[in-house]
Structures are given as structure tokens and as C-alpha cells.
């Protein structure tokens, strides 16, 4: 009887089928950690390779912007501004009477010719005529946002630039812009 108990004690208990042992759990945990670490390293390497082109593009854009600003600064030193009398116009709105009060200044590229421009009454009257024609064709909804103002600025610049030969028209600037709604 003693021998039977000794033999029974030496046999390991049978493990249930489909059960998890500590070894299997540790193996799964180690595989998950190795997989996560590998994914992290791979992501780091791929991102590091992708960043230099992005950084180079950003530096090129900054450099281009800086060159553009320097050119504009040089242009500002040489240029002059011809302020026009304020415009008060009825807008083309059909639902109600709407008014626009706007002050426009024209930038030219040669400040030595500014006096000639300011004294040229025929030019000033033609500029006012062209600008008034454009302004009265607009509706308040066309001009209420920044996109509409920029569109108007470019339209006026195209129409007015035709009348500038000796000093070239550089920019059309709005120094006051009020819409009565």
C-alpha cells in the first residue's frame, strides 16, 4: 500500500484538454510584445525616411516666400500711391437698396511719375468712370466676404492697368470698404 501511494504521488496530474498552461500564456505575451516593438521600430524608420522630403519642401517654400517678400519690399521703395476720391455707389441688389462706400488707392512702380499722374485730370476721370461701372454692377453678396473683395480687386486691376503705361500699375488697394446692408 505504501508503494501504491508513492507511485501515485510521482505521477503528474493530467492537464485538461484545451486548457492554458503558464508556458502558453507567457509565449503569447512575449510574441505580442515583440510584435508591438517591431511595429513601432518599423513605423519610426518609415516616418523618419518620409520627414526629410517634407522638411525640405517646407524650407523651399519658406525661402521662396522670403524672396517674394524681399522683391515686394524693393518694389515698395520705388513705388508710389495714387489715392482716389472715395466712391459711394448703389449696388445691384434687387431685393433692397444697398450702398457701398469704398476708398481705393492705386500703387504704381515709379514714384517720380506720381506728380504727373496726380495732375492728369483726364486719367483720373477715366479711372473713376471704369471703377464706378464695375462697382455698380456688383451685388452686396458678391462683396461681403474676402474672396469677393479679392475678386473685385483683381477685376479692377485688369480694367485699370490698361490706362497706365509710363508708370505701371502694381496693385489696387482698398483703404476703406463699407457695405450698408
C-alpha positions as CSV (number, residue, x, y, z in Angstrom):
1,X,0.0,0.0,0.0
2,X,2.9,2.3,0.7
3,X,4.3,1.6,-2.7
4,X,1.0,2.5,-4.4
5,X,0.8,5.9,-2.7
6,X,4.4,6.6,-3.7
7,X,3.7,5.8,-7.3
8,X,0.5,7.8,-7.3
9,X,2.3,10.9,-5.8
10,X,5.0,10.8,-8.5
11,X,2.6,10.9,-11.5
12,X,1.7,14.4,-12.5
13,X,-1.9,15.2,-12.7
14,X,-3.3,15.1,-16.2
15,X,-4.0,18.5,-17.7
16,X,-7.4,19.1,-19.0
17,X,-7.6,19.2,-22.8
18,X,-7.7,22.7,-24.4
19,X,-6.6,24.4,-21.2
20,X,-4.0,27.1,-21.0
21,X,-0.8,26.5,-19.2
22,X,1.5,29.2,-17.8
23,X,4.0,28.5,-20.6
24,X,1.5,29.1,-23.4
25,X,0.3,32.4,-21.8
26,X,3.9,33.6,-21.5
27,X,4.6,32.7,-25.1
28,X,1.6,34.7,-26.3
29,X,2.6,37.7,-24.1
30,X,6.2,37.6,-25.4
31,X,5.0,37.3,-29.0
32,X,2.7,40.3,-28.6
33,X,5.5,42.4,-27.1
34,X,7.9,41.5,-29.8
35,X,5.3,42.2,-32.5
36,X,4.4,45.6,-31.0
37,X,8.1,46.6,-30.6
38,X,8.8,45.5,-34.2
39,X,5.8,47.6,-35.5
40,X,7.0,50.6,-33.5
41,X,10.5,50.3,-34.9
42,X,9.2,49.9,-38.5
43,X,6.9,52.9,-38.1
44,X,9.7,55.0,-36.7
45,X,12.0,54.1,-39.6
46,X,9.3,54.8,-42.3
47,X,8.4,58.2,-40.7
48,X,12.0,59.2,-40.4
49,X,12.5,58.5,-44.1
50,X,9.4,60.4,-45.1
51,X,10.2,63.5,-43.0
52,X,13.3,64.8,-44.8
53,X,11.4,65.5,-48.1
54,X,8.6,67.2,-46.2
55,X,11.1,69.3,-44.3
56,X,12.9,70.2,-47.5
57,X,9.7,71.2,-49.2
58,X,8.8,73.4,-46.2
59,X,12.3,75.1,-46.3
60,X,11.9,75.7,-50.0
61,X,8.5,77.3,-49.5
62,X,9.9,79.5,-46.7
63,X,12.8,80.5,-48.9
64,X,10.5,81.3,-51.8
65,X,8.2,83.3,-49.6
66,X,11.2,85.2,-48.2
67,X,12.5,86.0,-51.8
68,X,9.0,87.2,-52.7
69,X,8.8,89.5,-49.7
70,X,12.2,90.9,-50.5
71,X,11.2,91.7,-54.1
72,X,8.0,93.3,-52.8
73,X,10.0,95.4,-50.3
74,X,12.2,96.6,-53.1
75,X,9.1,97.4,-55.2
76,X,7.6,99.4,-52.3
77,X,10.7,101.5,-52.0
78,X,10.4,102.5,-55.7
79,X,6.7,102.8,-55.9
80,X,4.1,105.4,-55.1
81,X,0.4,105.5,-54.3
82,X,-2.2,107.5,-56.1
83,X,-5.2,107.8,-53.8
84,X,-8.6,108.3,-55.5
85,X,-11.5,110.2,-54.0
86,X,-13.9,107.9,-52.1
87,X,-16.7,106.2,-54.1
88,X,-20.3,105.9,-52.8
89,X,-22.4,103.7,-55.1
90,X,-25.7,101.9,-55.2
91,X,-25.1,98.2,-55.5
92,X,-27.0,96.0,-58.0
93,X,-29.1,94.2,-55.3
94,X,-32.7,93.8,-56.4
95,X,-34.3,93.0,-53.0
96,X,-33.3,96.2,-51.3
97,X,-31.3,99.4,-51.8
98,X,-27.7,98.7,-50.7
99,X,-24.8,101.1,-50.8
100,X,-21.0,100.7,-50.9
101,X,-18.5,103.2,-49.6
102,X,-15.0,102.4,-50.8
103,X,-11.7,104.2,-50.9
104,X,-9.3,103.0,-53.5
105,X,-5.6,103.7,-53.9
106,X,-3.6,102.7,-56.9
107,X,0.1,101.7,-56.5
108,X,2.4,102.4,-59.4
109,X,6.0,101.3,-59.8
110,X,7.7,104.7,-60.3
111,X,7.4,107.4,-57.7
112,X,9.0,110.0,-60.0
113,X,5.9,110.0,-62.2
114,X,3.4,110.4,-59.4
115,X,3.1,114.1,-59.8
116,X,2.2,113.7,-63.5
117,X,-0.5,111.1,-62.6
118,X,-2.0,113.3,-59.9
119,X,-2.2,116.3,-62.3
120,X,-3.6,114.3,-65.2
121,X,-7.3,115.0,-64.8
122,X,-8.4,113.1,-67.8
123,X,-6.8,109.9,-66.5
124,X,-8.3,110.4,-63.0
125,X,-11.8,110.9,-64.5
126,X,-11.4,107.8,-66.8
127,X,-10.3,105.7,-63.8
128,X,-13.3,106.8,-61.8
129,X,-15.6,106.0,-64.7
130,X,-14.2,102.5,-65.1
131,X,-14.2,101.8,-61.4
132,X,-17.8,103.2,-61.0
133,X,-19.0,101.0,-63.8
134,X,-17.5,97.9,-62.1
135,X,-18.8,98.7,-58.6
136,X,-22.4,99.4,-59.6
137,X,-22.6,96.0,-61.3
138,X,-21.8,94.2,-58.1
139,X,-24.3,92.9,-55.5
140,X,-23.6,93.0,-51.8
141,X,-23.4,89.2,-51.6
142,X,-20.6,89.3,-54.2
143,X,-18.5,91.6,-52.0
144,X,-19.3,90.6,-48.4
145,X,-16.5,88.1,-48.0
146,X,-12.8,88.2,-48.5
147,X,-13.0,86.1,-51.7
148,X,-15.4,88.6,-53.2
149,X,-13.2,91.5,-52.3
150,X,-10.1,89.9,-53.8
151,X,-12.1,89.1,-57.0
152,X,-13.1,92.8,-57.2
153,X,-9.5,93.9,-56.6
154,X,-8.2,91.7,-59.5
155,X,-11.1,92.8,-61.8
156,X,-10.3,96.5,-61.1
157,X,-6.6,95.9,-61.6
158,X,-7.2,94.3,-65.0
159,X,-9.6,97.1,-66.1
160,X,-7.5,100.0,-64.8
161,X,-4.0,98.7,-65.8
162,X,-4.8,99.4,-69.4
163,X,-4.5,103.2,-68.7
164,X,-1.1,103.0,-67.2
165,X,1.9,103.0,-69.5
166,X,4.8,105.0,-68.2
167,X,4.4,104.1,-64.6
168,X,2.9,100.6,-64.5
169,X,0.1,99.7,-62.2
170,X,1.3,97.4,-59.4
171,X,-1.7,97.0,-57.1
172,X,-5.2,98.1,-56.3
173,X,-5.7,98.7,-52.6
174,X,-8.9,99.2,-50.6
175,X,-8.3,101.6,-47.8
176,X,-11.9,101.7,-46.7
177,X,-14.7,99.2,-47.5
178,X,-18.2,99.6,-46.1
179,X,-21.4,98.0,-47.3
180,X,-24.7,99.2,-45.9
181,X,-27.0,96.2,-45.6
